[in-house]
Each structure stands twice: as C-alpha cells, then as structure tokens.
C-alpha cells in the first residue's frame, strides 16, 4: 500500500477494477480568452494542446474520441475494463446549459463509460451547471476538477489567471454542497512563490472541501506567454524556478506530510511531449539522458516517504482549518 491516499486505489476498492480516464476535447474554449469582460490572452503558462492526446480533436465526435481512446488504452492498459469520460481541454462548463447537457449525455451513452470528470475553472461555474452535474451523478460517477493553480491572489494576477482565490473557494464549496466529487489542481513553481509559501498553501488546501488533488511542476511550454517572454529576454527564465528532481520529490513529500489525510492524491507531476518544452534542459533525465516518465514519480515519492518512515497527514493540524 502507498504511504499516501491514492485516488487510483479508491477506484480499485470501490469498483473492483481500474477505471481509465479517456480525454475528450469537446470544442469548448475558456472565459479568460474569449469573454469581453476578461483580460484577453489567457493564463501565461497555458498551451492546452500540450496535453491533448493525438486522438482528441473537436473535429471528431465525442463518441469517436471515446472509441479511439479505448482502442489506444486497451493496448497500453489491458486491465482497464471500464472508462471515465474526461472533459479535459480548456473549460468544460463554458457553454450554455443545453450544449453541456448534450455533450455530457453523448459521453455517458457510451456502453463502456461509467462516469464523467469535468475539468473547468472556478469562475466558470454556476448553480444551474452544478445542478446539471448533480443530476448526472444520481446514476453515474461525476467529478468536477478545478484549476486552482495557486491560493495566492498576487500569483493569480501575475499569471493572468482572471479570477481571485475567493472564486476558487466559492466554487469548491458549492460543488461539495451538492455531494459531487471535487478535485483540485496546483502548479508548483509559479513565479514569486517560495518553498515556504508552497508549504503554507497546504493549510489553505486543507480548509477546502476537496476530495482529490493533483500537483504539477511548472513547465515552460512553446506557445505560452511565459515562453514568449523568455524568447524575448532569456534572462527572464530566472523568474521561473527549475526544480531538480530530488528537490521536487522532497518538496512534495513535505507537502504530503501536512496534507489532510482524507484528500486523495491523483497526480504528482505533469508530463508533455518534448516538442512542447521551451526549456528542454529543465526536463528530468536519467544519467544516460533518457527522460524520466511521469509514472515514475509516484515510485520516488513512496520511496522517500518510506525512507523518512512517514506518511500523508502525519503533520496535519486540524486546528489550522
């Protein structure tokens, strides 16, 4: 067993087998790019194409994307029998209610799909959309995954996020009140955030009614505003901390020790194809030059927790909530 609370273990224990996520690009956009009342340009770290699998494109129907995703994953993960439709690209509640219902219903109609995971922004949700998702959750597994990215308003302004942390707290609270599984995503290494700030951030996360959490290290991606800034002035790269692998594993373990023990960890690091890396020298590699893959990071986390003889939540202080 892991020394942290594993989201994948939850599925195995609850459903008796692996439930594989299938990414979908349903053709949605983002309010931080398209709405007239927003600062245009989107978040400075964003290049959504970097994490879309090759079979994901809005030119294909949702059903076709699911079929192709199942074919791909059955070759890679032979133990997966059923799937979750993961509405991943951009903000998957950024549409009128009738369009959202139609897209979600098409995914749930697939005979091998057991539920939905809907990735979105805290400022792109309202009561009607949450009620729709709660309706779907009566008969299916439904999770809402919010891009928190940072709990600090100064950081959110720096990366042009387009909302404050109060919006995050409201969205997560409203989601939890409907009994929906609520997940969050944090980026570690955003400009201006020190190691101590990241450790302090755990106390803020603990105060939220979250069920699951993802950590991603900051990656500078071609096509993002961060990459454009560095291309124009290479010295700008110094604003963005490059974690050594051992440093990152140590930080994550320190955060896990403080994290509320019931929060399930879904992911510890991000990975994009090398062609998207604007600073490839920052990628984690073995001594022979081979890239360290994303699935290897949890193994390193477990080994470090074992070395410390510690676990998730050992330093959790309920009095700080």
N, C-alpha and C positions, 0 to 999 in steps of 0.2 A: 504494500500500500504506500501511497505517496505521503510525504510529510506536509502536504498542503491539501486543501479541499479541492478536488478535481471535478470540473464540470463534466468531463467525459465519463468519469466513474459514476456520476449521478445518472447519466443516461443508461449505462450498463445495469446499474442496480434497479432503476425504475422500470426500464423497458426490456431488460434481459438481453440486450444486444446493442451494438453500436448504431447510432443514428448519424449518418453522414450529412453534413451540410452541402447543399448544391447552390452555388452562387447564381444569382439572376440579375441581369440588367434589364429592368422593366421600362427604361426610357425616361425615368424621372430626372429632374435637374436639382438645383439647390437654391434656396432663397437668398443665400449670400452671393450668388452670381446673377440671379435673374429678376429679383424684385426691385421695384423702383424706389422703395423706401430703405434700401440697404446700400452699404458701401460695396461697389461692384469689384469684381476681381477674385473673390473667393479667399479662402484661407491661404496663407503664404506657404504652407507646407504641402499643399494638395496637388496631386496629379492622380485623379481617380483611375485612369487607365492602367496604372502601375500594378494594381492588384486584381484586375478583372481577368479571370481565366479566358483562354482563347475562344471557348465556345459561347462566351457571354457577349451578346450584342443585341441592342433593341431592334435590329433588323429581323431577328428571329422571334417567333412567338415564345411565350413563356413555356409552353408545353415542349417545344423543340429544344429550348435550352435545357430543360429538365432531362429530356431523353438523352441528349448528348452528354450532359453531366453525369448521368447514371452510367452510361457506357464507359466514360473515362474512369470513374471511380471504381467500377466493378473490376477493371483491370488492375487498379492500384490498391484498393482495399477490398479484398474478396469477402471479408467478414460482414460488410455492410449489407443489410437486407432491406432497410427502410431509410427514408431520407427526410430532411427538413429543407424546405424551400427558403433560401437565404436571400432576401431582397437586400443586396449589398451596395450597389453603385449609387452614389450621391445620396439624396434624402428621400426615403421611400414612403414618406407621408406627404410629400409636396405635390398634391394634386387634389382636385375636387373629390368628394366622398364617393360619387358613383364610379369614378375611374378606379379609385383604390379598391372598392369592393369587387369590381370586375377582375382586376389583376390578381388579387388575393384568392378569389374564388377559382380562377383558372389554375393556379398552383395547387390548391387543395383538392381539385378534382382529379389530379394525377393519382393512379392507384397505389403508387409506392411512396407517396408523400404523406407524412404523419403530422406535419405542422409547419408553422411559419416562424422565421426570425426576420424582423423588420428593423433595419438599421436606419437611423434618422438623427436629426439634430434636436436639441432641447427646445429650440424656438420654432419648430416646425410640427407642432402637435397641438391638438385642442380637445375639448371634451367629446365632440362628435367623433373624431377619429379614434380616440381611445375607446369609446363605446363600441365602435365597429370592431376593433381588435378584441375587446372583451366578448363580443358576440361570437366571434370565430373561436375563442378559447373555450367555449362551452363544449365543443366536440373535438378540439384539436389542441396540440401543444402550440402556444403562441408566446414568443418572447419579443420584447422591444429592446433594442440596443442603441444607447445614446452615445454620441461622441462627446464625452466630457472634455477630453484633451488636457485641461488644466482647471484647477479650482481657484486660480488667482485671476482677478479681473485685469490686472496690469498685463499679465501674459496674454490673456484673451484679446486685449486691444493690440498688443504687439504683433500677434499673428493674424490680425484682421478677422477674428472669428465672427464678429457681427452680433454677439449677444454677451451678456454677463453671466456670472455664476448663479445669480438668483434665478435666472431662467432654467438652468440645469436643475436646481433643487425643486422648483415648482413642477417641472416635467416628470422627474423621477417620483416625487411624492404622489402626483395624480395617477401615474401608471400603477404604482404599488397599491393605491387605494382601490383599484379595480381588480386586484388579485392577479394581475399579469406578471409574468416573469420579467424582471427588469435588469438589464445588463448595462455596463459602462465600459468606456474605452479611454485610457490615459496614454498620453505621449510623454515619455521620459527624455529630458534633454532639451526642452524648448528654451529659447533664449531668455536669459535673466534668472532662470530657476537654479538655485544651488542644491547641493545634495541635501542639506538640512531642510530646505523648502519642500523637497520631494518626500522626505520622511514625515514632516508636519502635515503634508497633504493627506497622508493615510488617516489621520484623525478626522479630517473632513469627510473623506470617503466613508469611514465607519459610521458617521452620523446620518448617512443616506440609506433609505430602504432598498438597497441593491441586493440582488440575488447572485450576480456573477460579475466578473471583472476581467478586462484584458489590459496588459501592458504592451506597449510598442516603444522601441527606441526610436528617436528621431532619425529619419533618413532624408538626405537631401536629394530630391528627385528631379530629373530633367523635366522641364515644362512647368515647374513650380516657381513662384515668386522668389523663394529662397535661392534656388539655383540661378535665376536671372541676376539676383543681387551679387552673388559670388562671381559669376561670369564677368560682370561689370567692374568688380573690385575684389580681386582674390583675397585681400586682407579681411574681407567680410566673413570668411569662413571661420575666423577666430571667435565669432559670436556664437557659434554652434558647437557645443561640446561633443567631441568624438569619444564615446566610451570604449575603452579596452574591454575585451570580453570578460576578463576576470573582475574588473571593476563593476561591470554591469551586473554580473551574477551576484556579487557581494551586495550591491545596492538592492536588487530585487529581494534577496533573502532578508535583508534588514527591513524592508517594507513588509514582507510577508509576516515577519515576527510580530509586527504591530497591527496587522490587518485582522479585522473581526473574523473569528474562525468559521462562521457560517457562510461567508461570501465564497462562492465557488470561482476558482481561477480557470479561465478558459484559454488564455494565451499569455506567454511571457515576452515574446519578441515578434517583430514583423520581418517579412522577407518579400522582396520584389525581384523580378528578373534583373540580372546585371545590367542590361541595356538601359534601364531607367536610372541607374545610380550615377548622379552627377559627380560624386566624390568616391569613386570605386576603391580608392586606397583606404577608406574607412571601413570597408566590409570586413567582417570577421573571417579569418582564414586559418587553416592549419599551417604547420611549418613547411609542408610541401606545396603550399599555395592554393590548395583546394578550399572552396567556400565551406564554411560551417552552416549546415542547413537548420532551418527553423525548428524542426522536430528534435534536434539535438539539445536545444537549450533547456527543456524541462529535465532532461537527464542530468545536466550540470547543476541545475537548481536543487534537485533531490540529493545529489552527492554533497553539495555544500551544506545543505540542512543536516544531512547525516553527519558530516564532519563536525559540525557545531553541536550535534545532539540536540537539535531544536526543531521547531515546527511552526506552522502558521498559527498566529494568535497567541503565542506564548507570552508576549509583552502587551497584549491588548488590554487596554484600560477602559472598562465600561463607564467609568466616571467622567471620561472626556467627551462622551456623546451628548 
